[in-house]
């Protein structure tokens, strides 16, 4: 019998189709700049925004100053409807997992703007609970704190949990704590990876 009782999903790029990379790619094309250069600008500024340390207006202003794109255009890109579309294949997996009595939760790096939109759309209702970087004041990329909070809320041991994310760097801290990790690539591969861990659904 699998020891896994808790399945943690990332939101952007896993449960929801849109990620920051979507905006970074659009900006890169618009400016004809290297994706790596644009990514660094976004990451440096978002790292403060993602834990709620700067306000929405300041976030767009800082990006505008670095990128030379007006704040209105940046805001429209950042809140584009396609960013919040749910992946139906992942939704189906979550429903099946819950039907088998697994606790299904989310650990997500999110900013106040995306958090508000996801809540308004009811995108978090499918989860038993959600740990987000804004309220945790910690990101998956920055260390283990957000994972520790999730384990504590789940009332579980690390080896009883699996974390699914589309960004390898964000899985490092989870793995170091003893949480099983899956790098998300597709719904079909995710099913196989979960089955390999003994997760029956």
Secondary structure in CASP SS format (residue, H / E / C, confidence):
PFRMAT SS
TARGET T0000
AUTHOR 0000-0000-0000
METHOD secondary structure of the structure
MODEL  1
X C 1.00
X C 1.00
X C 1.00
X C 1.00
X C 1.00
X E 1.00
X E 1.00
X E 1.00
X E 1.00
X C 1.00
X C 1.00
X E 1.00
X C 1.00
X C 1.00
X C 1.00
X E 1.00
X C 1.00
X C 1.00
X C 1.00
X H 1.00
X H 1.00
X H 1.00
X H 1.00
X H 1.00
X H 1.00
X H 1.00
X H 1.00
X H 1.00
X H 1.00
X H 1.00
X H 1.00
X C 1.00
X C 1.00
X C 1.00
X H 1.00
X H 1.00
X H 1.00
X H 1.00
X H 1.00
X H 1.00
X H 1.00
X H 1.00
X H 1.00
X H 1.00
X H 1.00
X H 1.00
X H 1.00
X H 1.00
X H 1.00
X C 1.00
X C 1.00
X C 1.00
X C 1.00
X C 1.00
X C 1.00
X H 1.00
X H 1.00
X H 1.00
X H 1.00
X H 1.00
X H 1.00
X H 1.00
X H 1.00
X H 1.00
X H 1.00
X H 1.00
X H 1.00
X C 1.00
X C 1.00
X C 1.00
X H 1.00
X H 1.00
X H 1.00
X H 1.00
X H 1.00
X H 1.00
X H 1.00
X H 1.00
X C 1.00
X C 1.00
X H 1.00
X H 1.00
X H 1.00
X H 1.00
X C 1.00
X E 1.00
X C 1.00
X H 1.00
X H 1.00
X H 1.00
X H 1.00
X H 1.00
X H 1.00
X H 1.00
X H 1.00
X H 1.00
X H 1.00
X H 1.00
X H 1.00
X C 1.00
X C 1.00
X C 1.00
X E 1.00
X E 1.00
X E 1.00
X E 1.00
X E 1.00
X E 1.00
X C 1.00
X C 1.00
X C 1.00
X H 1.00
X H 1.00
X H 1.00
X H 1.00
X H 1.00
X H 1.00
X H 1.00
X H 1.00
X H 1.00
X H 1.00
X C 1.00
X C 1.00
X C 1.00
X C 1.00
X C 1.00
X C 1.00
X C 1.00
X C 1.00
X E 1.00
X E 1.00
X E 1.00
X H 1.00
X H 1.00
X H 1.00
X H 1.00
X C 1.00
X C 1.00
X C 1.00
X C 1.00
X C 1.00
X C 1.00
X C 1.00
X C 1.00
X H 1.00
X H 1.00
X H 1.00
X H 1.00
X H 1.00
X H 1.00
X H 1.00
X H 1.00
X H 1.00
X H 1.00
X C 1.00
X C 1.00
X C 1.00
X H 1.00
X H 1.00
X H 1.00
X E 1.00
X E 1.00
X E 1.00
X E 1.00
X E 1.00
X C 1.00
X C 1.00
X H 1.00
X H 1.00
X H 1.00
X H 1.00
X H 1.00
X H 1.00
X H 1.00
X H 1.00
X H 1.00
X H 1.00
X C 1.00
X C 1.00
X E 1.00
X E 1.00
X E 1.00
X E 1.00
X C 1.00
X C 1.00
X C 1.00
X H 1.00
X H 1.00
X H 1.00
X H 1.00
X H 1.00
X H 1.00
X H 1.00
X H 1.00
X H 1.00
X H 1.00
X C 1.00
X C 1.00
X C 1.00
X C 1.00
X C 1.00
END
